[in-house]
């Protein structure tokens, strides 16, 4: 696997979160939110990965999918993964409409040992990888021009997972080709954030940690807009404003 391609947020009110990240935080849009079309969820750029918003039936928002971008595609990808002893779920087809109005599709293939009610880890096999490479390059350019939006974001630095069985979860992750083990509690892909694993009551994404250019400036903006929460020396976007999500700034 090359990188973390996308983090999906599932929520009963995707339009509200999409508006916060595009209008208030002024982040570049990869796909516009289209009400009522769950396969065409809104998507923004966070500096080194995308964040998408899709509808769901739960009362609060949660990080429902981590999508990994592969180096191989098609049957070669399937053969490589199964050759490493990885059990896969049946593929699903996802279609999004770009900001230019073009439809683009990819298969998502779940890693069975890393899929649960609250989070699914999937391989996102694009049918047109060249388009997505160009889209990523364009998003990076827009992100730089916007200077990371109103929060001055740089990138997602860490993703904190909880799991009922840390040893099993870590083993399932590091069995994926391209995932690099880091100490006893974390790992990373070739490109992207560090992923940390904590013992918990269920398998889920607990928190995103994003790096900003100036923590003082980001805190000032959040405070002025009623979006700041401090937990000791931690700075978070007010969870109530992001429907229960935990997004820490550092």
NORJOQUI-V383517 format. One record per run of one state. SS is the DSSP state (a for helix, b for strand, c for the rest). FROM is the first residue (numbers start at 1). LEN is the number of residues. If there is no record, write none. Layout:
# NORJOQUI-V383517
SS:FROM:LEN + SS:FROM:LEN
This chain:
# NORJOQUI-V383517
c:1:2 + b:3:9 + c:12:2 + a:14:11 + c:25:4 + b:29:3 + c:32:6 + a:38:3 + c:41:1 + b:42:4 + c:46:4 + b:50:6 + c:56:6 + b:62:8 + c:70:4 + a:74:10 + c:84:4 + b:88:1 + c:89:3 + b:92:6 + c:98:5 + b:103:13 + c:116:4 + b:120:7 + c:127:2 + a:129:17 + c:146:3 + a:149:3 + c:152:1 + b:153:11 + c:164:2 + a:166:9 + c:175:5 + b:180:3 + c:183:3 + b:186:3 + c:189:2 + b:191:1 + c:192:2 + b:194:6 + c:200:4 + b:204:9 + c:213:2 + a:215:10 + c:225:3 + b:228:4 + c:232:2 + b:234:4 + c:238:1 + a:239:4 + c:243:4 + b:247:3 + c:250:1
